[in-house]
Amino acid sequence: MNTMEWMAEAGFALGPEVRPGRRYWPVPPQGVYYTERHRTLYVARVVDVRRRRSRHP
């Protein structure tokens, strides 16, 4: 999480928006769904992408 916050502050793109207000960041072998509010990242869900069958959370 600290790394994600540092990357967001540094201006890195942290994944596409998959729903309004929710983004997906692939971190193989996991994927992180998160929201960003007031310059703070909140993890909504972490999934094992090897088991993920649908593109939507």
Secondary structure, DSSP 8 states (H G I E B T S, - for coil): -HHHHHHHHHT-----EEETTEEEEEETTEEEEEEEETTEEEEEEEEETTT---S--
